[in-house]
Amino acid sequence: MAPLQKRALYSLAIGLIMAGVLAAVLVIKGDVTAFFEDENMRYILYAVLIGVPLVYLVLVNITLRKPTQIDERDKAIIEKSGKAQWVAIVLSLAVWNIALTEVYWEQRQVPVDFLTLIFVSVLIISPLAQSFGILTGYWRIGKNG
């Protein structure tokens, strides 16, 4: 397994665990507004907000700083993984837009707390999608020979 592929796998696994913890905490809390009123819950959110991109930065970018560990194939995979990242971000924003519009249609306003949650979700989804894009790039190369 190539160093970049291995680090992308670790980054994806750790990021999914952290995102899962955040989702579980939100479900347990039951209400986004109540979540943000609880100081400890906000700290968990901020830890995930910082943690997922930081894990990605440490695990994947370490490989990129060592030119001996990456080749032209790796560089091509990294470039193509940006497409997966872009699509994931746009789709997540579309889901947020549709869901919040439908849920709060009668009130004609969305609680401000969702702005932070939308921002956090994009920051979490972005590195996860790029790691996924890197892994699928290697999978495609392995499949095609």
N, C-alpha and C positions, 0 to 999 in steps of 0.2 A: 504494500500500500504506500503510495506516494506521501511524503511529509505533508503537503498541502491538503490532500484528501483526508489524512488521518486527523489533522487539526480541524478541518471543516466538520468532520463527524463528531469530534469532541465538543466543538462549539455548538453544533446543532443539538446534541443531547443535553448539554448543560443549559442551553437557552430554553429548550422545551420544558425542562424540569422547572426552571425559574418562572416561566410563563404559566405553567400548570399550577404552581403554588399561588401565583397572583390570582389566577382565575378561581381557584378554590376559595381563597380568602374573600374574593368579591361575592361568590355564591353564598358562602357561609354568612357573610355580613348582610346580604339580602338587598341592600339599598345603597346606591352609589353615594347619595348625600350623607347617609349615616356613616359610610366608610370614610369619607373625608372629614367628618366631625371627630372621628377617633384618631388621636395623635399616633398611637402605635401602628394603626393600619396605614396611615400616611407614610410612616417610616419604612414599612414593608414595601409599599409602592415605590418609594424613592430608591430603596436598595435594589429592587428589580430594575428600575429605570436606569440606574447606573451600572448594575451588574451585567445585564445581557450584552450591551454594546462593549463593555469593558472585557468580558470574556472573549468576545469575538476579536476585539482589537489585539488582545494578548496572544490568543491561540493562532489566529490566521495571519496576522501581520508580522509575527515573528518569522514565519516562513518567508514572507516577501522580502524581509531585510537581509536574508542570507541568499545571495544570488546563486550560490552553488547548489542550493536545494530546489530551485525551480528551473524549468526549461521552457521552450517555446510552447509546448503543449499546455503546461500549467498556465502560462500567460493567456493563451487563447480561452481556456476554461474560465479564468477569472473575468475576462472581458464579457463572455457570454452569460456568466452568472448575474451580471448587472441587469439583464433583461428579466430574469426571474424576480429579482429584487424590485424592480420597477412595477411589474405586474402585480406582485403581492401587495405593495403599498397602495396602488390605485384601487385594487379590489377591496382592501380593508377600509379605505376611505368611502368607497361606494356602499359597503355594507353598513358602516356607521351612519352615513347620510340617510339611507333608506329606512333603517331600523329606528333611528331617532325621530325622523319625520313622522313615521307611522305611529309610534308610541305617544308622541307629544303633539299630535295633530290638533286635538281639541284645545289644549292650552295655548297653542301658537307660540310656545317658547320652550327651549331645551335648557335644563339646569346647567349652570356654568361649570359644575363639577365634571361634566362630560368632556369639556375641553382638555383638561389634564389627562383624562383617561384615553382620549383619542390620540393625543400626543405620545403618551406612553406606549400605546399599542403600535404606533408607527415605528417608534424607536426599538421596540422589541421585534416586530415583524421584519424590519429591514435586514438586520444581520442574520436572522434565522433563514430568510429567503435566500440570501446570498450563499450561506453555507449549504442550503439545499441545492441551489444552482450549481455549486462546485461539485457536490456529490453526484448529481445527475449528469454533469459533464463527464466525469470519470466513468460513470456507468455506461454512458453512450459510447465512449471510446472503447471500453472493454467489450461491449456487446458487438461493436462493428469490427473489432480486431485491430 
